[in-house]
Amino acid sequence: SAYKLQHDVEQLQYVAARNASIAAYLNEHAVIERFQRVRRRIPPLDQLQRTNGLWAFRPEDTADIGDFYNRAIHVPDPQPVTPMLNAKSFADADARYRAGPFAID
């Protein structure tokens, strides 16, 4: 929906204002501009009554934001939660998760 895309734009602007490396990535790939372009293509809500306000992405929308929409763009480095949980606990977490049932104890 237009509201979701507007929210995404605001989140990206917020993160970019606070993280220079994320801002550089977003600028390099024109991510915010892409989201805004797709947002402008969405008709006003009163023209979307048949779909209850939802907009199905068109091929040009997917071409614009398909690589970024609903994807993690900013993932902060994990910080230790307690003295018992430290950065080493995360070292092979992906491999352990893919190998089977995974739990933190």
Secondary structure per residue as TSV (DSSP state, phi and psi in degrees):
chain	resnum	aa	ss	phi	psi
A	1	S	-	360.0	163.8
A	2	A	H	-61.7	-36.9
A	3	Y	H	-64.9	-40.7
A	4	K	H	-63.3	-46.2
A	5	L	H	-63.8	-39.8
A	6	Q	H	-63.7	-40.9
A	7	H	H	-62.5	-43.6
A	8	D	H	-59.9	-44.0
A	9	V	H	-59.5	-46.0
A	10	E	H	-63.4	-38.8
A	11	Q	H	-65.3	-43.6
A	12	L	H	-63.2	-41.1
A	13	Q	H	-63.9	-40.3
A	14	Y	H	-61.9	-49.7
A	15	V	H	-65.9	-42.4
A	16	A	H	-60.9	-35.8
A	17	A	H	-69.1	-17.5
A	18	R	H	-113.8	-4.1
A	19	N	-	-143.9	108.0
A	20	A	H	-63.2	-36.7
A	21	S	H	-70.6	-36.5
A	22	I	H	-68.1	-41.4
A	23	A	H	-59.2	-42.0
A	24	A	H	-63.5	-42.7
A	25	Y	H	-62.3	-47.1
A	26	L	H	-62.6	-39.6
A	27	N	H	-68.4	-43.6
A	28	E	H	-58.5	-37.5
A	29	H	T	-102.2	4.5
A	30	A	T	50.7	40.7
A	31	V	H	-63.0	-49.1
A	32	I	H	-63.1	-42.7
A	33	E	H	-61.9	-37.7
A	34	R	H	-63.1	-46.5
A	35	F	H	-61.9	-42.5
A	36	Q	H	-64.8	-37.9
A	37	R	H	-62.9	-45.2
A	38	V	H	-64.9	-41.0
A	39	R	H	-57.3	-40.7
A	40	R	H	-67.5	-24.1
A	41	R	H	-75.7	-20.2
A	42	I	S	-76.0	126.1
A	43	P	-	-65.4	163.4
A	44	P	-	-58.7	154.8
A	45	L	G	-54.7	-38.1
A	46	D	G	-67.8	-14.0
A	47	Q	G	-93.3	0.1
A	48	L	-	-115.2	29.7
A	49	Q	G	-64.9	-37.4
A	50	R	G	-59.7	-32.3
A	51	T	G	-105.8	14.9
A	52	N	T	55.5	39.2
A	53	G	T	87.5	0.2
A	54	L	-	-89.8	148.5
A	55	W	-	-122.9	121.2
A	56	A	-	-82.5	125.2
A	57	F	-	-58.3	137.4
A	58	R	-	-91.6	166.0
A	59	P	H	-53.9	-38.1
A	60	E	H	-69.2	-29.4
A	61	D	H	-68.6	-46.3
A	62	T	H	-62.5	-39.1
A	63	A	H	-62.2	-35.7
A	64	D	H	-73.5	-50.1
A	65	I	H	-121.9	4.3
A	66	G	T	-56.0	-32.5
A	67	D	T	-78.7	-10.9
A	68	F	T	-122.2	-25.2
A	69	Y	T	-68.2	130.6
A	70	N	T	58.2	33.5
A	71	R	S	-122.7	148.0
A	72	A	-	-73.0	120.3
A	73	I	-	-102.8	-35.6
A	74	H	-	-120.9	114.2
A	75	V	-	-125.3	106.6
A	76	P	-	-66.0	153.9
A	77	D	-	-63.5	137.7
A	78	P	-	-67.4	137.9
A	79	Q	-	-109.7	146.8
A	80	P	-	-55.4	136.3
A	81	V	S	-85.8	-42.6
A	82	T	B	-142.8	170.8
A	83	P	T	-58.2	-24.4
A	84	M	T	-81.7	-20.4
A	85	L	B	-110.2	119.2
A	86	N	-	-132.0	178.2
A	87	A	G	-57.0	-32.0
A	88	K	G	-64.2	-27.3
A	89	S	G	-62.4	-26.1
A	90	F	G	-93.1	-8.5
A	91	A	T	-52.8	-46.7
A	92	D	T	-119.7	25.7
A	93	A	H	-59.6	-41.4
A	94	D	H	-60.8	-45.8
A	95	A	H	-64.2	-42.0
A	96	R	H	-65.6	-38.2
A	97	Y	H	-63.9	-45.1
A	98	R	H	-68.4	-25.1
A	99	A	H	-75.8	-19.7
A	100	G	S	157.1	-160.8
A	101	P	-	-53.0	138.4
A	102	F	-	-131.3	132.1
A	103	A	-	-143.1	148.6
A	104	I	-	-103.2	123.2
A	105	D	-	-121.0	360.0
